[in-house]
Amino acid sequence: MIGNRLKKTRVLMELTQTEMSADAISESFYSKVERNLTDINAADMTTILNAHQVSFRDFFEGEKNLLPKKRALWKKLIVAFNRQDLKSLKKINYQSIEKYNLELVYKLVNAELTHQVNQLSPALKRKVKTDLLQIGNWNTESLWKLGIALPLYNIDELDFLIKSVFEYYRDSKFKADELIAIANLMIGYLKECYKNGRLDLIKQVKVDLNKLPTSTLLALPKILINYYLALLEENVQKAIRIEDVLKKCGYGDCVKESKNE
């Protein structure tokens, strides 16, 4: 039943009922759903699963196919990183992180969220570069890992890695979670290109992204391409218009980050 599956998924992800409800419904109502005392509508169910990056396939395939512990921990790390949520990161049981060999990802996400990437030891940075990436064998997990590790690379290294990603996916069919990971990666990469004044690399990303499937998931990086191009080409009026769109759509932080560089 739905309530039983919700509870098992929540326990695997080490979430409280309040956290699992994701503000879609009240904690008391969610508790009744878990106990199969009441039903949940499709919209609220979708909101809850999306909030924790749980696919319908993972959820509905049954008990034997529920998220393994390591995958659940990985998703929690990604959610904390993507939301820039240090509080959620600190709630993760570090013993579980060590048990499933996710220390590097945890330490890097923590450094990102506490603005201490530059304070990581050279040895740790080398280990991250060596252990986190699977060049030439990209998937959702390795795309997210690269997105997290971006600050550890210089712009020429990133150029090589991004070319590898586009080459790998040139003729591939995309899953939605891969497009989400690519969108996140491109947003971070474009920021690095802008910081380094690399107009040429931003123009190349524009060409490469346009070769990927048309999807709303790639809308933000495509908008940011035009924003960064306008900034670097000193097209003030165009940049202002795009800033206005980003702010109205709830992406004002992208504008703040760019201006603070």
C-alpha angles and dihedrals in degrees: 000000000000094000093053093049092048091053094048092048091048093049092049090052091046093235130149119233089254092054093044093052088062092204088289091113135002120276091243092052091046090051090055090050091053089051090049091241093126140013128250122220122239095249094055091043091053091049092052096048093045091050089060096036093243114151121222088240092057090046101046102038090084141245097310092057101043117128113291114236094253093051091048091052091047091054091050090053091050093048091051091049095045093049093040086234110160092172092061091046092054090053092063113104105247092204087063089048090055093044092057097039095246096129095112094053091045094049092047094048090047091051090049094050093046093044092240102121091119089057094059112113118256089241092055092047091052091048091051091052092047100042106032103055133069102192112204092016103073123175137154093282097048091046090055091046091054090047090055094044097048096109091060093065132072118235095260091053090049091050089056093047095047091049087053090053094050092045091052094049097038095108100016131116110239130226116214092246090054092052090050090051092047091049090053091047093050093049090055094042094050089053090054091048090052093048089054094044091239102159090164094059093048090052090050092051088053090056094045096046091052088060092060123085115289104255138154086228088073095046097100097051090047090053091047091052090061091043095053091043090053091050095048093044089048092237093155098177093051091047091051092050092051091046089055091052092048093050093048090051093051098257098112090127089069089059093046092051092051094049092048095056 
